[in-house]
Amino acid sequence: MARVLFITGFNRSGTTLVTTAVTEAARATTLTVGHLARHMPSIDEFLTTSQKEGTAPDRGVDRLPVNESTPEEYGWLLNAKTGEMEFGAKAAESGVLRDLVDELADDSEAPTVVLKNPWDTGHEQLLLDHFPDSRVLLVRRQISAIEDSLERAWSRMATSNNYIRALIGVPETADVVIGIVLDPTAREKTVDRAKQRTRRAALRLARGASKLPLDRVAFLSYDELRNDPRAGAAWAAHIVDPEALAKAVSAHTFPEYNRVRPSSLAVSAIDRYWALAWRWARAKQVRAGILPKPKSR
């Protein structure tokens, strides 16, 4: 089996950018919309319709264009096969993720497969256990920026939701989700619940960070990668060439960078605790000789 690099991090935390950059830096292959279309008729129909109409659809949550080569979350495939977005007992028993890794590796002959799924953030140890030669790149982002991006993404879906509908796959379920998106009150409540879940999950993630096998995990920060790609990429040097990663990050970022002030004291406190947990884990990696000591600036 090919080596697997898992990208985890909450929705709207920069996992698409990191996935694209890591895939390029590692000369790897990744799950794309084109691959999903093989297994999901709704995605195949979406791509076929777009090609026939000569349209250039976007993801709905942002303006990133959707075509056969667009990276996508394996959670959508898990959902189509098992009814669950995260890798759990059903997915492990079905072998769907192992089959996907084999399929991607066979198609490209690449020695490494890069896979992302925000739904598996917090499940890193489970992934590492089931894929013995795998590694995880865990992405952190300022909570207030994630929340701001969530709000904008859900608002944007009210005007662009064909791709989301195709990803969901089941028309009845898609109708319910899009109905929430189109109802301002229901949408606001859903986003608020998502914010609360993200805050709680960030605390759990911070508490468990240093318990993960430090030689198999990279603790990345989207904000650091945007501010200084070389410095941010250095924390993944034990997994991927940091110079190549920094170059790829710079090449694939949107030109604008939305900086958001903390929305509350609670959010600010969570951010500080989360950042501290990353510093502790990184310091342990340096002390263990897994990573070189960062250069003074």
Secondary structure, 3 states (H helix, E strand, C coil): CCEEEEEECCCCCCHHHHHHHHHHHCCCEECEHHHHHHHCHHHHHHHHHHHHHCCCCECCCCCCECCCCCECCCHHHHHHHHCCCCCCHHHHHHCHHHHHHHHHHHHHCCCEEEEECHHHCCCHHHHHHHCCCCEEEEEECCHHHHHHHHHHHHHHHCCCCHHHHHHHCCHHHHHHHHHHHHCHHHHHHHHHHHHHHHHHHHHHHHHHHHHCCCCCEEEEEHHHHHHCHHHHHHHHCCCCCHHHHHHHHHHHCCCCCCCCCCCCHHHHHHHHHHHHHHHHHHHHHHHCCCCCCCCCC
